[in-house]
Amino acid sequence: MVELPRLSFDHVHLRSPDAAAAAAWYIRVLGAELVEHRQGARPRYELRLGGLTLLINVILPGEACGPAPASPHRGLEHLGFTVADIDAAAAALAARGAVFQLPPTTVRGLRIAFITGPDGVPIELLQAG
């Protein structure tokens, strides 16, 4: 068997009909850092968020693109981020306009919460520790 080369994580790629608004939401609500904004025929935003690189491309008018799937579904389910204090994080996110699918709660001994990101992307918060 051929040996697999070492893989390293690079990015998560999102698509949005309003990439500028989506990028602005990740910056304003979650504190993402804008790394690069490429303009042109297909604008793209590159953000850094909690060690994760998010690429957000615009869906051009008239471009064939299916709707976001209803949860639960196959494939990528959500983005997950750890926080030191989930209740403090939830209060700060609520003050920034985050909409909660699930407020902070304990599930099988783990403190979690879910917010809804742009274009329906579910985002989970997990309390570290």
C-alpha positions in Angstrom: 0.0 0.0 0.0 1.3 3.5 -0.9 2.0 5.6 2.2 -0.3 8.6 2.6 1.5 11.9 2.8 1.0 14.0 6.0 -2.2 16.1 5.8 -2.6 19.5 7.5 -5.8 21.5 7.8 -6.1 24.5 5.6 -9.6 26.1 5.6 -13.3 25.9 5.6 -14.9 27.4 2.4 -18.4 29.1 2.6 -20.5 30.5 -0.1 -23.0 33.3 0.3 -25.2 35.5 -1.9 -23.8 38.4 0.2 -20.2 37.5 1.0 -19.5 41.1 2.3 -22.4 40.9 4.9 -21.4 37.3 5.9 -17.8 38.4 6.4 -18.9 41.5 8.4 -21.0 39.2 10.6 -18.1 36.9 11.5 -16.0 40.0 12.2 -18.6 41.8 14.3 -20.2 39.0 16.2 -17.4 36.4 16.5 -14.4 38.7 16.4 -12.9 37.2 13.2 -9.9 39.0 11.6 -10.0 40.1 8.0 -6.9 38.6 6.3 -7.7 39.4 2.7 -10.5 40.7 0.5 -10.1 39.8 -3.2 -12.3 41.9 -5.5 -13.1 41.1 -9.1 -15.5 38.9 -10.9 -15.9 36.6 -7.8 -15.2 38.6 -4.6 -13.8 36.5 -1.8 -13.1 37.2 1.9 -10.4 35.4 3.9 -11.0 35.5 7.6 -9.1 34.1 10.6 -11.2 32.9 13.5 -10.0 30.9 16.5 -7.2 29.3 14.5 -9.5 28.5 11.6 -9.3 30.1 8.1 -12.7 30.9 6.7 -13.0 31.6 3.0 -16.2 33.2 1.9 -17.0 33.5 -1.8 -20.0 35.3 -3.3 -22.7 33.3 -5.1 -23.2 35.4 -8.2 -26.7 36.4 -9.4 -28.2 33.7 -11.5 -25.6 31.1 -10.5 -27.0 27.7 -9.8 -26.6 27.0 -6.1 -28.9 24.9 -3.9 -30.3 26.2 -0.6 -28.6 25.5 2.7 -29.8 22.1 4.0 -32.2 21.8 6.9 -30.6 20.2 10.0 -30.0 17.4 10.6 -28.4 16.4 7.3 -25.4 14.6 5.8 -22.0 16.2 5.4 -20.7 19.2 7.3 -23.0 19.7 10.3 -21.6 22.8 12.1 -18.5 24.8 13.1 -17.5 24.3 16.7 -15.4 26.6 18.9 -14.3 26.3 22.5 -14.7 29.1 25.0 -13.5 29.3 28.7 -16.9 30.5 30.0 -19.9 29.7 27.9 -22.3 31.9 29.9 -20.1 35.0 29.5 -19.5 34.2 25.8 -23.3 33.8 25.3 -24.0 37.1 26.9 -21.3 38.9 24.8 -22.6 37.2 21.6 -26.2 38.1 22.4 -25.1 41.7 22.9 -23.6 41.6 19.4 -26.8 40.3 17.9 -26.2 36.6 17.8 -29.4 34.5 17.4 -29.3 31.3 19.5 -30.7 28.0 18.3 -29.8 26.6 21.7 -28.9 28.8 24.6 -26.1 27.5 27.0 -27.2 24.1 28.3 -25.6 21.0 29.7 -25.7 17.9 27.5 -24.2 14.6 28.8 -22.0 16.7 31.2 -20.8 19.1 28.5 -21.8 22.8 28.4 -22.8 23.8 24.8 -24.7 26.4 22.9 -25.6 26.9 19.2 -26.0 30.2 17.3 -27.0 30.7 13.7 -24.4 32.2 11.5 -24.9 33.9 8.1 -26.7 31.7 5.5 -27.9 29.4 8.2 -24.5 28.0 9.2 -24.8 26.5 12.7 -22.1 27.4 15.1 -21.5 25.5 18.3 -19.8 26.8 21.4 -18.3 24.4 23.9 -17.1 25.3 27.3 -13.5 24.3 27.7 -12.4 22.1 30.6 
